[in-house]
Amino acid sequence: MLKRVKRLFVIKTRFEAYLIIFALALGAMTRGAHYTLEYPGVGGYLLFAATAGAVFLGGAKILDALRYEREAKASQAMDF
């Protein structure tokens, strides 16, 4: 039973990855908008850019991990 619950938290397809990245971006942009209100001027915009950059880096890492896992499974299947 625990294995079935654990599978719910594993990203299996690129579509799922894009949905998660979209959710991360939505939250980050909301936080960035609050930063521009809380810290007016250049500081707020720099924090806004930092939140957007974090999503770019995290999204790239998620997509790279999916590709790595797919390649690892393919090479493992060829070994047998």
N, C-alpha and C positions, 0 to 999 in steps of 0.2 A: 504494500500500500504506500509506503514511504517513497518507493521508486516512482510511482505514478504521480505523486505530488511534486517530486523533484523535477520531473520532466516538464512541468508547467513553467518552470523558471529557466529553461534552456532555450536560447534563440536558435532555431533550426533553419530558418530560411531568410533570404535577403529581404523579403517583404516584412517579416517580423522585425528585422533589424531596422528597416526604414521607419516602421511605426514607432519603435522605441526612440530612435533618433529624433523623430518629429516631436514626440512628447518631451524629450529633453530640451529641444530647441524652444518649444513653446514656454516651458518653465524658465529657461534662461533669459529669453527676451522679456518676459514679464518682470523678472528680477532686475534686468538691465534698465527697463523703463523706470522702475522704482529708484534705482541708483541715480538716474538723471534728475529725478525730483528731489532726492535726499541730498545729493551733492551737485549743486548747479555748477555749470562751467565745464572746463576741460576734464577735471577729475571724474565727474559723473560719466562723461562720454568714454573715457578710458576704461572705466569699470564696465560699461556697457559692451565695449569691444572685447574686453577680457572674457565676459560671459559667452559671447558669440564664439570666440576662439576656442574656449573649452569644449563647446559642443562640436566644433569642427574636428578637434583632435580626438575626442571621445568617439565620434561617429566613424572616423577613419579607422580607429583601433578596433571597433566592433566589426566593421566590414572586413578588415584584414584577418581577424581571428576566424571569421566564418570561412574565408578562403583557405586559410591554413588548415582548419579542421577538415574541410572537404578534400584537400590534397593529401592529408595524412591518411584519411580513410581510403582514398583511391590507391595510394602506394601500399597500404597494408593489404588491400584486396589483391593486388598484383603479386605480392610475396607468396601467397598461398596457392 
